[in-house]
């Protein structure tokens, strides 16, 4: 199963995002990120994860989500805005 099919708060998702020797504050932030992502609708969460977790280019995200490039950008921005409200900055925490 790929990371985007997993629940965002699942341990395998957090493990895929952080090294086992990462500082505790990083692990705590990732746990919080998992909670935030679990509350975001899949239509926004999946493009965000494809871009920021799996590292796909925007055009690839649009193709994988079967939407236009503009829609993919809007969805990623909407998810980033929700993440930023929790972490205090836009983008990947």
PAZAPA-4460 file (N, C-alpha, C; in steps of 0.05 Angstrom, whole numbers, plus 32768, in hexadecimal, padded with zeros to 4 digits):
% residues 93
    n_x    n_y    n_z   ca_x   ca_y   ca_z    c_x    c_y    c_z   seq   type   mol
   8011   7FE9   8000   8000   8000   8000   8012   8019   8000     1      X     A
   800C   802C   7FEF   801B   8045   7FEE   8014   8057   8005     2      X     A
   8025   806A   800A   8021   807C   8021   8007   808C   801F     3      X     A
   7FFF   8094   8007   7FE7   80A4   8005   7FCD   8094   800A     4      X     A
   7FCE   807A   8007   7FB7   806A   800D   7FB4   8065   802B     5      X     A
   7FC9   8069   803A   7FC8   8065   8057   7FBB   807D   8064     6      X     A
   7FB1   8078   807C   7FA6   808D   808C   7FBE   809F   8094     7      X     A
   7FBB   80BA   8092   7FD2   80CB   8097   7FDD   80CB   80B3     8      X     A
   7FCD   80C1   80C6   7FD7   80C0   80E2   7FE2   80A4   80E8     9      X     A
   7FE3   8092   80D5   7FEC   8077   80D9   800B   8077   80DE    10      X     A
   8014   8066   80EF   8031   8065   80F5   8043   8062   80DD    11      X     A
   803A   8052   80C9   804B   804F   80B1   804E   8068   80A1    12      X     A
   803A   807A   80A3   803C   8094   8095   8051   80A5   80A4    13      X     A
   804F   80A7   80BE   8063   80B6   80CD   807F   80AA   80CA    14      X     A
   8081   8090   80CA   809C   8083   80C6   80A7   808A   80AB    15      X     A
   8096   808C   8097   80A0   8093   807C   80AA   80AF   807B    16      X     A
   80A0   80C0   808D   80A7   80DC   808D   80BF   80E4   809E    17      X     A
   80C7   80D2   80B0   80DC   80DA   80C3   80EF   80C2   80C9    18      X     A
   8108   80C9   80CD   811C   80B6   80D4   8117   80AD   80F1    19      X     A
   811E   8094   80F7   811B   808A   8112   812C   8099   8126    20      X     A
   8141   80A6   811D   8152   80B4   8130   814C   80D2   8130    21      X     A
   8135   80DA   8126   812C   80F6   8126   8127   80FF   8142    22      X     A
   812B   8119   8148   8125   8123   8163   8107   811F   816A    23      X     A
   8102   811E   8184   80E7   811A   818D   80D4   8130   8184    24      X     A
   80DD   8149   8183   80CB   815F   817A   80C3   815B   815D    25      X     A
   80D4   8150   814C   80CD   814B   8130   80B8   8135   8130    26      X     A
   80BC   8120   813F   80A9   810A   8140   808E   8114   814A    27      X     A
   808E   8126   815E   8075   8131   8169   8067   8142   8153    28      X     A
   8077   8152   8145   806B   8162   812F   805F   8151   811A    29      X     A
   806B   813B   8113   8060   8128   80FF   8047   811B   810A    30      X     A
   8046   8115   8123   802D   810A   812E   8017   811E   812C    31      X     A
   801D   8137   8132   8009   814D   8130   8001   8150   8113    32      X     A
   8014   814F   8101   800E   8151   80E4   7FFB   813B   80DC    33      X     A
   7FFF   8123   80E6   7FED   810D   80E0   7FD1   8112   80E8    34      X     A
   7FCE   811F   8100   7FB3   8126   8109   7FA7   813B   80F7    35      X     A
   7FB6   814F   80F1   7FAC   8165   80DF   7FA4   8159   80C4    36      X     A
   7FB5   8148   80B9   7FAF   813D   809F   7F96   812B   80A0    37      X     A
   7F92   811D   80B6   7F7B   810B   80B8   7F61   811A   80B8    38      X     A
   7F62   8134   80BE   7F4A   8145   80BE   7F45   8153   80A3    39      X     A
   7F58   8151   8091   7F56   815E   8077   7F48   814A   8064    40      X     A
   7F35   8153   8054   7F28   8141   8041   7F3D   8135   802E    41      X     A
   7F38   811D   8026   7F4A   810E   8014   7F50   811E   7FFB    42      X     A
   7F3C   812C   7FF0   7F40   813B   7FD7   7F56   8150   7FDA    43      X     A
   7F5B   815A   7FF3   7F70   816D   7FF8   7F89   815F   8002    44      X     A
   7F86   814B   8013   7F9C   813D   8020   7FAD   812D   800C    45      X     A
   7FA0   8120   7FF9   7FAF   810F   7FE6   7FC2   8120   7FD5    46      X     A
   7FB8   8136   7FC9   7FCB   8146   7FB9   7FE2   8151   7FCA    47      X     A
   7FDC   8159   7FE3   7FF1   8164   7FF5   8006   814E   7FFA    48      X     A
   7FFD   8136   8000   800F   8120   8006   801F   8118   7FED    49      X     A
   8012   8118   7FD6   8021   8112   7FBD   8037   8126   7FB9    50      X     A
   8032   813F   7FBE   8045   8154   7FBA   805B   8155   7FCF    51      X     A
   8052   8155   7FE9   8065   815B   7FFF   8071   8141   800C    52      X     A
   8063   812B   8009   806D   8113   8015   807B   8102   8000    53      X     A
   806D   80FE   7FEA   8079   80ED   7FD5   808A   80FC   7FC1    54      X     A
   8089   8117   7FC1   809B   8127   7FB1   8094   8129   7F94    55      X     A
   807B   8125   7F8C   8073   8127   7F70   8073   8145   7F68    56      X     A
   8079   8149   7F4E   8076   8163   7F42   8058   816A   7F40    57      X     A
   8052   8184   7F3F   8036   818C   7F3E   8027   8180   7F26    58      X     A
   8034   817E   7F0F   8026   8172   7EF8   8020   8154   7EFD    59      X     A
   8032   8147   7F0B   802D   812B   7F12   8016   8128   7F26    60      X     A
   8015   813B   7F39   7FFF   813A   7F4D   7FE5   813D   7F3F    61      X     A
   7FE4   8151   7F2C   7FCB   8155   7F1D   7FC3   813C   7F0E    62      X     A
   7FD6   812F   7F01   7FD0   8117   7EF2   7FC7   8100   7F04    63      X     A
   7FD5   80FD   7F1A   7FCE   80E7   7F2D   7FB2   80EC   7F3A    64      X     A
   7FAB   8105   7F3D   7F91   810C   7F4A   7F7B   8110   7F35    65      X     A
   7F83   810C   7F1B   7F6F   810F   7F06   7F61   812A   7F07    66      X     A
   7F71   813F   7F09   7F66   815A   7F0A   7F79   816D   7EFB    67      X     A
   7F71   8186   7EF7   7F82   8199   7EE9   7F98   81A2   7EFC    68      X     A
   7FAD   81AD   7EF0   7FC3   81B8   7EFF   7FB9   81CD   7F13    69      X     A
   7FA8   81DF   7F0A   7F9D   81F4   7F1B   7F8E   81E8   7F33    70      X     A
   7F7F   81D3   7F2E   7F70   81C6   7F44   7F83   81B9   7F58    71      X     A
   7F97   81AC   7F4E   7FAB   819F   7F5F   7FB9   81B4   7F71    72      X     A
   7FC0   81CB   7F65   7FCD   81E0   7F74   7FBA   81EB   7F89    73      X     A
   7FA0   81EF   7F82   7F8D   81F9   7F96   7F89   81E5   7FAD    74      X     A
   7F88   81CC   7FA7   7F85   81B8   7FBC   7F9D   81B6   7FCE    75      X     A
   7FB5   81B7   7FC2   7FCD   81B7   7FD3   7FCE   81D0   7FE4    76      X     A
   7FC8   81E7   7FD9   7FC8   8200   7FE9   7FB4   81FF   7FFF    77      X     A
   7F9C   81F4   7FFA   7F87   81F1   800F   7F91   81E0   8026    78      X     A
   7F9E   81C9   801F   7FA9   81B8   8034   7FC0   81C5   8042    79      X     A
   7FD1   81D4   8034   7FE7   81E2   8040   7FDD   81F7   8054    80      X     A
   7FC7   8204   804D   7FBC   8218   805E   7FB3   820C   8079    81      X     A
   7FA7   81F5   8077   7F9E   81E7   8090   7FB6   81DE   80A1    82      X     A
   7FCA   81D4   8093   7FE2   81CC   80A2   7FF0   81E4   80AE    83      X     A
   7FF1   81FA   809F   7FFE   8213   80A9   7FF0   821E   80C1    84      X     A
   7FD5   821B   80C2   7FC7   8225   80DA   7FD1   8218   80F3    85      X     A
   7FD8   81FF   80F1   7FE2   81F0   8108   7FFF   81F5   810E    86      X     A
   800F   81F8   80F9   802C   81FA   80FC   8037   8217   80F9    87      X     A
   8025   8229   80F1   802D   8245   80F0   803C   824E   80D8    88      X     A
   803E   823D   80C3   804B   8246   80AA   803F   8236   8093    89      X     A
   8041   8242   807B   8037   8234   8063   804C   8220   805A    90      X     A
   8043   820A   8050   8056   81F6   8045   8058   81DE   8057    91      X     A
   806D   81CF   8053   8071   81B7   8062   807D   81BF   807D    92      X     A
   8071   81B5   8093   807B   81BC   80AE   8097   81B1   80B3    93      X     A
***
